[in-house]
Amino acid sequence: MPGMTTTPDRNRIQLPGISSRAYEHPADRSALVALRKLSGFDTVLKQMSGLVSERRLRLMYLASAVRVSETQFRSLHDMGRDAAYILDLHRIPEIYVQQDPHVQAKAIGFDDPFIVVTTGLLNLMNEEEQRFVIGHETSHILSGHAVYRTMLDILTTLATRVAWIPLGYIGLRAIVAGLEEWYRKSELSSDRGGLLTGQNPEAAKRALMKLAGGDYTHEMNIEAFLAQYQEYDTAGDLRDGFLKVLNLLGTTHPFAVVRVAELDKWQRTGEYERILGGDYPRREDDADARVTDEIKAAAESYRRSWSESQDPFIGVLRDVAEGAVNAGERIFNRFSRRDN
């Protein structure tokens, strides 16, 4: 049956010292570089979220889930070890398996992050697809996405509590909407990281397609699924474009068809092969990354996305959005001149 392969007995390419900047989406990378420049910011967030909460979660999973090891879920243990080796992490994150029919995987924690996968996910995906998922979550850990995600959780809770204050709620909802947009881009980043870890493009796309159609790969086709994206992108008319924007409100993950298309597009740019060939930014140079350069890269990414989109609603908004991006670039260029 197509898609039912086992883990191949082969060596994967290690990426020594790879920086998460190598695979991060420009919009995700610019935000993370800016945060890394803010000394003590992660410490403040840790205090806000509470280290006790992280310890509580670890104890909860230790008591209610199965911790992966050489004697429990051995194949997942090997995948976690391989992911840490390929991405050159000094510590292998713990993995827990939780009994839950929902298909889910997540990386949790600040100081000592760990991964949780559900039995629903294990039942849905074969070993090569699971390897992509473990790589995806390990990439979240390497990027330090927990910082922003904690901020999103805090602000979402706060927005609910001040919903009775109109102006305060509107302001917080605008911030939350911005963080949700970042969250969706961070998922695209970690899809790329998962591909770099598993090094099996077809399995990665198949795993994402299963999020939409379940374990029916013999009834599905990647090329037809990508054609679905083209139809989704063209939208039809302005009403459809507006409805697509409404459908994103409150979501933290891109839709499956978008994730497959974005991963396929990134692979076809040659970035994937170039990184495997050893051409990628190193962690040791992260401190030299310039916020203004990353902001420009993010702006250019959005411009390219707008120009490639055939969505008529995006066409209407393009000029307004372009003006906002240009204004943002002028602000950051002014700060850049101060830094020089």
BELURBEL-V817169 format. One record per residue. N is the residue number from 1. RES is the residue in one small letter. OMEGA is omega in whole degrees, -180 to 180 (NA if undefined). Layout:
N;RES;OMEGA + N;RES;OMEGA
This chain:
1;m;180 + 2;p;177 + 3;g;-176 + 4;m;-180 + 5;t;174 + 6;t;-180 + 7;t;-178 + 8;p;179 + 9;d;-178 + 10;r;177 + 11;n;175 + 12;r;-176 + 13;i;174 + 14;q;-179 + 15;l;-174 + 16;p;174 + 17;g;-176 + 18;i;174 + 19;s;177 + 20;s;177 + 21;r;-178 + 22;a;-175 + 23;y;-176 + 24;e;173 + 25;h;-176 + 26;p;180 + 27;a;176 + 28;d;-176 + 29;r;-179 + 30;s;179 + 31;a;-178 + 32;l;178 + 33;v;179 + 34;a;-180 + 35;l;-179 + 36;r;178 + 37;k;-179 + 38;l;-178 + 39;s;177 + 40;g;-177 + 41;f;-180 + 42;d;179 + 43;t;178 + 44;v;-180 + 45;l;177 + 46;k;-180 + 47;q;180 + 48;m;-178 + 49;s;178 + 50;g;178 + 51;l;178 + 52;v;180 + 53;s;179 + 54;e;179 + 55;r;180 + 56;r;180 + 57;l;180 + 58;r;179 + 59;l;180 + 60;m;180 + 61;y;177 + 62;l;-177 + 63;a;-170 + 64;s;-180 + 65;a;180 + 66;v;178 + 67;r;-178 + 68;v;180 + 69;s;178 + 70;e;-179 + 71;t;178 + 72;q;-177 + 73;f;-174 + 74;r;-178 + 75;s;177 + 76;l;177 + 77;h;180 + 78;d;178 + 79;m;178 + 80;g;178 + 81;r;-180 + 82;d;-180 + 83;a;178 + 84;a;179 + 85;y;-177 + 86;i;-180 + 87;l;174 + 88;d;173 + 89;l;-178 + 90;h;180 + 91;r;178 + 92;i;180 + 93;p;174 + 94;e;177 + 95;i;176 + 96;y;175 + 97;v;-177 + 98;q;176 + 99;q;-177 + 100;d;-179 + 101;p;179 + 102;h;179 + 103;v;-174 + 104;q;171 + 105;a;-178 + 106;k;174 + 107;a;-173 + 108;i;170 + 109;g;177 + 110;f;-172 + 111;d;-175 + 112;d;-172 + 113;p;176 + 114;f;-174 + 115;i;176 + 116;v;175 + 117;v;-178 + 118;t;176 + 119;t;176 + 120;g;178 + 121;l;-180 + 122;l;179 + 123;n;-176 + 124;l;-169 + 125;m;175 + 126;n;-171 + 127;e;179 + 128;e;178 + 129;e;175 + 130;q;179 + 131;r;176 + 132;f;-179 + 133;v;179 + 134;i;176 + 135;g;177 + 136;h;-179 + 137;e;177 + 138;t;177 + 139;s;174 + 140;h;-178 + 141;i;180 + 142;l;-180 + 143;s;-176 + 144;g;-176 + 145;h;-178 + 146;a;-179 + 147;v;-179 + 148;y;-178 + 149;r;176 + 150;t;177 + 151;m;179 + 152;l;179 + 153;d;-179 + 154;i;-177 + 155;l;177 + 156;t;177 + 157;t;-180 + 158;l;-180 + 159;a;178 + 160;t;-177 + 161;r;-178 + 162;v;-178 + 163;a;-179 + 164;w;176 + 165;i;-171 + 166;p;-175 + 167;l;179 + 168;g;-180 + 169;y;-180 + 170;i;179 + 171;g;-180 + 172;l;180 + 173;r;177 + 174;a;178 + 175;i;180 + 176;v;179 + 177;a;177 + 178;g;179 + 179;l;177 + 180;e;176 + 181;e;175 + 182;w;-178 + 183;y;180 + 184;r;178 + 185;k;178 + 186;s;176 + 187;e;176 + 188;l;177 + 189;s;-175 + 190;s;170 + 191;d;178 + 192;r;178 + 193;g;177 + 194;g;177 + 195;l;178 + 196;l;-179 + 197;t;-179 + 198;g;178 + 199;q;177 + 200;n;-175 + 201;p;-178 + 202;e;179 + 203;a;180 + 204;a;180 + 205;k;179 + 206;r;179 + 207;a;180 + 208;l;179 + 209;m;179 + 210;k;176 + 211;l;179 + 212;a;-171 + 213;g;178 + 214;g;-174 + 215;d;179 + 216;y;-177 + 217;t;178 + 218;h;179 + 219;e;-176 + 220;m;-177 + 221;n;-177 + 222;i;-178 + 223;e;178 + 224;a;179 + 225;f;176 + 226;l;176 + 227;a;175 + 228;q;180 + 229;y;180 + 230;q;178 + 231;e;178 + 232;y;-177 + 233;d;-178 + 234;t;169 + 235;a;-177 + 236;g;177 + 237;d;-176 + 238;l;-180 + 239;r;-180 + 240;d;178 + 241;g;179 + 242;f;179 + 243;l;177 + 244;k;177 + 245;v;178 + 246;l;-179 + 247;n;-179 + 248;l;-177 + 249;l;179 + 250;g;-179 + 251;t;178 + 252;t;179 + 253;h;173 + 254;p;176 + 255;f;-173 + 256;a;-178 + 257;v;178 + 258;v;-179 + 259;r;178 + 260;v;-179 + 261;a;-179 + 262;e;179 + 263;l;177 + 264;d;180 + 265;k;180 + 266;w;179 + 267;q;-177 + 268;r;177 + 269;t;-178 + 270;g;-179 + 271;e;-178 + 272;y;-179 + 273;e;-180 + 274;r;179 + 275;i;178 + 276;l;178 + 277;g;176 + 278;g;-179 + 279;d;-179 + 280;y;178 + 281;p;-179 + 282;r;179 + 283;r;-177 + 284;e;-180 + 285;d;-178 + 286;d;-177 + 287;a;-179 + 288;d;-180 + 289;a;-177 + 290;r;-179 + 291;v;-177 + 292;t;178 + 293;d;-179 + 294;e;177 + 295;i;178 + 296;k;179 + 297;a;178 + 298;a;179 + 299;a;180 + 300;e;178 + 301;s;179 + 302;y;179 + 303;r;-179 + 304;r;179 + 305;s;180 + 306;w;-177 + 307;s;-179 + 308;e;-177 + 309;s;176 + 310;q;-179 + 311;d;-179 + 312;p;179 + 313;f;176 + 314;i;178 + 315;g;179 + 316;v;-177 + 317;l;-171 + 318;r;-177 + 319;d;179 + 320;v;-179 + 321;a;179 + 322;e;177 + 323;g;179 + 324;a;179 + 325;v;179 + 326;n;178 + 327;a;179 + 328;g;179 + 329;e;179 + 330;r;179 + 331;i;-178 + 332;f;176 + 333;n;177 + 334;r;177 + 335;f;-179 + 336;s;180 + 337;r;177 + 338;r;-178 + 339;d;-176 + 340;n;NA
